[in-house]
Amino acid sequence: MKARSHIKALLLGAALAAVSIAPSAPARSGNAASPAVVVAGDAAMAALLDYLRNQNTTGFLVIQDGRILIEKNFPAPESDKQFPLFVYGKSNDGALLEDVASQQKSFVSVLIAIAIDKGLIDVTKPVSDYIGAGWSKATPEQEAKIRVIDVLHMASGLDEKFGYEAPAGTKFFYNTPVYAISKRIVAAAAKQPLETITRDWLTGPAGMTNTGWRKRPTALASVGNDTGLVTTPRDTALFGLMILNKGVSNTGTRVVSQASLAAMFERSPANPAYGRLWWLNGGDYMVGALGNRKDGPLIAAAPADTIAALGAFNRRLFVVPSRKLIVVRTGASAGDKEFDQQLWLRLNKVIG
């Protein structure tokens, strides 16, 4: 409990300072009044922050072993015309409140895991058991075979217009419109609005005060998912710490059981790089969001046990249990097509 309270103080203490490039200095030990923030000015840190700045990053936060190694907010890129559609002002700490795109999928995965703990959802049952028949354009017989777990695995067998393409569970297809059904499933099972269960089950117990659902602008809602999850790097880090702490929040509250948490990270049959709406490193091969298959892990430079909540425009949450590490990145789309690999190559030089 003492360790968790210490981490909470680090994240939420008023004296928290962003890392800046300065002459190399030892880390300061900290408490609630004086957080342990590492101030580093070596070439590796400078290279990492320069890279992030040049890749349209707006927020970057790294926590390891309960210590904030890096916290940096950058100005919003002025040249990206789409980015303002994802911004909802600033939090009190100066970070942008951003719609984190498909990172929301991993938050919903936790809500479904909590619903499992409450006995409200059985993922082996058909989707129609929760939201009624006729939700797809498949035949009644085909639709009846699409289970909740198939939606979570992105293996519903449906196309983006809900038409039948393959038997459920056999083909990985990163399908955002069909994913959005999972929000309907958990709300129907709980018999409460998504906003209510998110607050009562997740963000409240986890101490996430700047996270909530927002109706998206028409230009973004056209992708088939009309509500966005708006949050900050610190709130996302609190979410990641809950995952790292095996389902226990910084306040010491059990948010989700270890069993349901572990089930989220079991590799799906159709894609070893994907679990239940989470991306997983360390598999023999991966099928990407665009359907491209490649041998090897998701991110070669990242630790093999890295768990990832990934969103468009390179919104990132990485959780690495073996390193007790949380990495959060927000912002506009990076120009580097190998952004994840290059980020980890630079970050590894900082953290060792």
N, C-alpha and C positions, 0 to 999 in steps of 0.2 A: 504493500500500500504506500509506503514511504517513497519508493522509487516512482510509482505512478504519479503521486502528488508532486514530486520534483519535476517530472516531465511537464505536467500541467502548468506549473509555475513558469517553466521555461517558455512555453508556448503563449501563455496568456498574461504573463506579468507585464506591468506597465513599463518596466525598464528595458524591455526587449529591444535590441538594436540590430539593424541590418549590418551584414558584413560589408566592409569596404576594403578597397585595395590600399594597404598601408605597409610600412616596414614590418617585416616578420616579427611576430610577438607570440609569446606563449599563450595558451588558452587560459582564461580566467575561470577559477572555480566559482560556482554560483549557488544562490538560494533564491527564494521568492523575490527578494528585493534586488538581487544582482545575478541575473541569468548567466549561465555558462555559455557564452557565445564565443566561438573561436574566431579570432581576428588573424587572418593570414595574408601575407603579401608576396608569397613566392611566385615564381614563374608559372607553376602549374595552376595555381588559383587564378592568376591574371589571365591565363590562356582560356580557362574554363569560362570565366565571366565575360571575356571579350567575345567568345564564341556564342554564348547565350544571347548577348546583346545584339549581335549581328544576325541572329536567327529569329528576330521578332519576338523574343521572350518578354513577357510582362511580369512574371513572378517565378521565383525559383527558391525552393526551400529544401534543405537536407538536414535530417536528424539521424544521428547514429549513437547508439548506447545511451539514449536519454539526453543527448547534448545537441544543441543546434549548431551545426557546423557552418551552414550558409543560410542566410535569408536575405534575398535581394529583390526589390521591385524596380522594374524598368519602365520608362514612359511607353505609352501605347504607340504602335507604329502608325505614322500618319498616312502612309502610302497605301495601306490596305483598306479598300473601300467596304469590304464585307465585315471586317472586324467589329465596327461599331454596332452591328446588329446583335452581337453577343455580349455587349457590355451594359450593365445596369447600375452604373455609378461606382462609388468607392466605399470600402469599409472604413471604420475608424482608424485602422492602422495604415491607411493609405493604399492598400491593395485594391485592384480592380475586382468588382463583383462580376464574374464572367459565367455565362452559360458554357458548361464544360463539355458540350456535345455528347458523344457516345460514352464518355466516362460514366454518364448516368446509368448505363446498363449494369455496371458493377454495384452501384448503390441499390438498384432494384433487386439484384441478386441477393443482397443481404436482407432486404425486406421479405423476400420469399423464404429465405432461410429462417427468419424469425417466425413467419407464418407456419412453417413446418414445425418449429418448436412448440407453437401454440396449438398444434393439431388442426390447423385450418386448411392446410394444403397437403396433398399427396401428389408428388411430382410424377408418379407412374400412372395417374389417372388422366383421361382425355381432357383436353382444354374445354371441350363443350360441357363437361360436368360443372364448370365454374361460370362460364359466360353464356351458356346455351348453344344450341346447334345453329348452323347456318352462318357462322362467323367467317368462313372461308368460301372460296369458289370451287372447292373440291366436292366430289360426290359425298353424300352422307356416309357411305361406307369408308371412303378414304379419310374424311375428316375425323371420324370416330377413332381412327388409329393414331391421330396426332396427339401425343401426350404433352403435359407441361414440360417435362424434361427435354423433349425434342425442341421446343421453343427456346429453352434456356441454352441448349447446345448449338443453336443456329442450324438445326437439322430437321426443320419442320417438313421439308419436301415441297414447300410452296415457293412460288416466285414472288416478286415484290407487289404484284397485284392480287396475291392470294390464290393464284391458280395452281393446280396440281402439277408437279414436275417429277417427283420421285417418292418412293416409299419413305415414310417418316423414319428418321434415325439413320439413314444411309448416306446422306450427302450433306457436307458442310456448305452452307451458303449464308454469307453475312447479310442478313435480311432485316433492316431496321424497321420497316412497316410491320412485319410480323412480330418482331421483338416487342413493339409497343403494346401488343396484346397482353404481355406479361404484367403491365401496369393495371390493365383491366382485371386480370386474374386475381392479383393480390388484393385489390380494392373490393372486388366482389366477394372474395373469401372472407375478408375482414368485416364486410358490410359497413365500411367507412370510406370516406374520400381518401385518395392517395396522399393529399397534403396532411391530413390528420394522422394517418399511421406513420408517415415519414417523421413527423415531429415527435409523436408519442413513443414510437418504437426505436428510432435511430438518432435523429439529430439532437433531441433533448437529452437522452441518456449519455450521448457522446460529447456533449458540451459544444456542439456546432451551432453557433448563434447567427451565422451569416449564410445559411444554406436553406434553400426552398425552391419550390416549383414555380415556374412562370410560363404564362402563355406566350408562345413564340410569335414573332412577326410572320406575316403571311409568306414572305420569301423563304423562311426557314421551315415553316410548318408543312410546306409542300413535299418534304422528304417522307412524309407518312408518320411523323412523330411530332405532334403539335405542342408538347410541353417540354421545356428545357429545365435542367437542374442548374441553378445559379448558386455559386459558392466562391470561396477564396482559397488561396494556398494554405492558410493556417487551418481552416475547417477541413480541407481535404487531407491535411497531415493528421489531424485528429482522427479522421476516418481510417487512415492508414495505420495509425498507432493502435486503434481498436483491433484491426486485423492482426497486426504484429503481436498484440497481447492476447491472442487466441480468443477473441470475442469479448474482452473486458475493456471498458472505456477508461479514460484517465481518472474519472471520478471513482473508479472501483466498481462500477455497475456492470453486471453481466448483461450484454446486449444480445448476444447470440451464442448458442451452445457450441462447444468445440466440435461436436459431431456434425452439426449442420454446416459449420464453417469449413471443416475438412472436406465435406462433400462438394462444396463449391469449387474446390481446386482439384478434383479428380479429372483426369484427362478424358475428353469425350471420345467415343469410338471413331467418329468421322474426322477428328482433327486433334492430334495430341498437343497442339499449342493452344487449345481452348478448353475451358471448363464450363461452369455455369455462368455465362456472361462475364467471364474473366479471361484474359490472355495469360498463358503460362510459358515460361522459358524452359529450356533444357530438354525438349522433346527430340525424337529422332528426325522428325520433319515437321513442317508447318504448312497450313493452308491459310493464306492471307485473306484480308477483307475483300480483295478483288478477285479471289478465287485462284490466285497463283500459288502453286505448290513448290516448295524448295526443301532440299535436304538440310538437316541441321537445326539448331535452335532458333527461336524467335529473334534473339539479339545475342550474337556470339560474344560480345565483350562484357555482357552483364552476367552476374552469378547465375548458375544453373537453376537455382530455386527461386528466381525472381518471379513475383506475381504482379500482373500489370492491369490497371484500368486505363484503357486507351481511348482517346477521343480525337475527332477530326481537328486539324490545325495543330497537331502535335501536343494536345492537352495530355498530360501524363501524370499517373501516380504509379510509382514502383515501390513494392514492399519486398524486402529481402530478409527473410527470417535468419539465415545463417550469419548475416552481417549486422543484424538488429538495426536495419537501415530503412529509412523512408526518404523518397525523392519525389518532389512535386514540381511540375513545370506547367505554367499557363502562358497564354499568348496567342498570337496569330500564327499562321502557317509558316514553318521554317523553310528557308530556301534550299537547304541541303536535303537531298532525297535520302541520304543515309544518316539522318539526324540522330536516331536512337543509338546507332553504333558509335557515331562520333562523340555523342554526349558521354557515353559510358567510357570510351577510351580516355577522354579528358578527366572525367570524374574519378576514374581509378587512380590517376596520377596524384589526385588531391587526397583521397582517403586511404591510399595504400592498398 
